[in-house]
Amino acid sequence: MLRKLAGAAALSAVMALAACSGKDAAPAEGDMALGAPEGAKVTVIEYASVTCSGCAAWNEQVWPQFKAKYVDTGKVRYVFREFPTPPQDVAVAGFLIARCAGEDKYFHVIDQIMRALPELHSGTPPRDILLRTARDAGLSEARFQTCISDPAGVAAMEKRIKAAQDAGVTGTPTFMVNGQVVGDRSLESLSQSIDPLLTAK
C-alpha cells in the first residue's frame, strides 16, 4: 500500500464547498500550460485529478481533438490545475511524480496515470502503478520515494488546492473558459464558448 503522505490530513478537506465564484483566469503559481502563451485571447483552465474517472475519460476521448483544434494550433492557452480527489494520497503522489519528472514530461506522466486507472480499480497496488510510471519518466526508485514524501512539494500542493477552492472548484473535471465555468465538457460545448471569443474584436 502506498505510504501516506505528510500533510494528508490537511488535504482531506479539499472537497469543502468554496464560497467564492470562479471568475478569474489569471495565471497562478504552479500552473502547467500548453498552447498559446500567457495573455492569450482565450485561456481554458481544467481542474482535474489523476484519480478522477471523468477526467480520465475526457483525457482519452476529448483531449486529442481539443488539443489538435486549439492547443497545437496556438489558438488557446490550455492550463491544467491539480485538484486531488480520492484516493487523495494516490492523486497527490501522482502529481508530485509528474512535477519531479519535469515540465517536458509532466503531461505524459499525467496521461500515463490516468490511463492506468482501470488497473487501480481492479486492485493493482497504487505504488506499483506510480513507481512504474516514475521509472518510465526516467526517475529511479530512490528519486520516486523522495518525490512523494517531499514536505515542500506537499505544501505547494496544499496552496494550489486552496487556490482552486477559492476559485469555486468543488469537483473534477471543472472547465473554465476565460474564467467562466463550462458545465458541459464535450468538445462541441467547449467550442461554443471558445470560438466566439476567438473571433471577437
C-alpha positions, -999 to 999 in steps of 0.1 A, spaced: 0 0 0 13 35 -8 27 52 22 6 80 34 20 114 26 29 142 51 0 167 51 -26 142 40 -48 153 68 -48 188 55 -57 175 21 -88 157 33 -107 190 33 -102 198 -4 -138 190 -13 -153 215 11 -176 239 -6 -159 272 -16 -176 305 -10 -161 324 -39 -173 322 -75 -147 314 -101 -143 344 -124 -105 347 -126 -85 333 -155 -52 350 -143 -21 329 -142 -14 311 -109 17 298 -92 23 262 -103 2 263 -135 12 238 -161 2 251 -196 3 242 -233 -6 261 -265 -8 299 -267 15 320 -245 4 338 -213 -20 366 -221 -37 347 -249 -71 358 -261 -86 326 -248 -75 306 -218 -91 273 -209 -84 260 -174 -91 224 -165 -91 215 -128 -85 177 -127 -73 148 -107 -53 118 -119 -77 96 -98 -109 110 -113 -126 87 -138 -144 116 -155 -110 133 -160 -95 102 -174 -125 97 -198 -121 133 -211 -83 129 -214 -89 98 -236 -120 108 -256 -119 146 -259 -84 158 -253 -69 146 -285 -94 165 -306 -93 196 -283 -55 196 -285 -55 193 -323 -81 220 -327 -70 246 -302 -37 238 -285 -14 226 -313 -27 255 -335 -18 280 -308 -53 294 -307 -59 287 -270 -38 286 -238 -47 254 -220 -39 254 -183 -40 222 -162 -46 227 -125 -43 199 -99 -72 192 -76 -67 158 -60 -97 135 -55 -100 102 -36 -79 83 -30 -61 115 -23 -28 101 -13 -25 84 -47 -36 116 -66 -11 137 -47 17 113 -52 9 111 -89 11 149 -93 43 151 -73 59 125 -96 47 144 -127 64 176 -113 96 157 -105 97 143 -140 100 179 -153 79 202 -174 87 184 -206 73 151 -192 46 164 -170 16 159 -193 29 125 -204 30 113 -167 -5 127 -161 -17 108 -192 0 76 -181 -15 76 -146 -50 84 -159 -48 55 -184 -38 32 -155 -70 39 -136 -86 6 -147 -56 -12 -131 -61 8 -99 -98 0 -98 -91 -37 -104 -68 -39 -73 -33 -33 -86 -13 -17 -58 -11 21 -63 26 21 -55 33 -4 -83 15 18 -109 31 50 -97 66 35 -95 63 21 -130 52 55 -143 80 72 -125 106 48 -140 91 53 -174 97 90 -169 134 84 -160 131 85 -122 149 60 -100 130 43 -72 150 64 -47 140 96 -66 104 84 -67 104 79 -29 119 113 -23 93 130 -46 62 115 -30 74 123 5 87 158 -1 72 182 25 78 212 3 61 195 -26 31 187 -4 29 222 10 29 236 -25 1 212 -35 -19 224 -5 -16 260 -17 -28 250 -52 -58 232 -37 -67 263 -16 -64 285 -47 -88 261 -65 -113 262 -36 -111 300 -37 -119 299 -74 -151 280 -66 -140 245 -76 -157 217 -58 -151 187 -81 -134 174 -112 -132 178 -140 -141 215 -139 -135 236 -170 -133 274 -172 -131 294 -204 -118 329 -197 -129 324 -161 -164 312 -168 -174 277 -158 -185 255 -187 -208 227 -174 -208 205 -205 -172 193 -212 -179 180 -247 -158 194 -275 -190 209 -290 -199 227 -258 -164 240 -252 -162 251 -288 -194 271 -284 -177 290 -256 -143 294 -272 -150 302 -308 -169 335 -304 -141 347 -281 -115 339 -308 -133 359 -334 -143 388 -311 -125 421 -318 
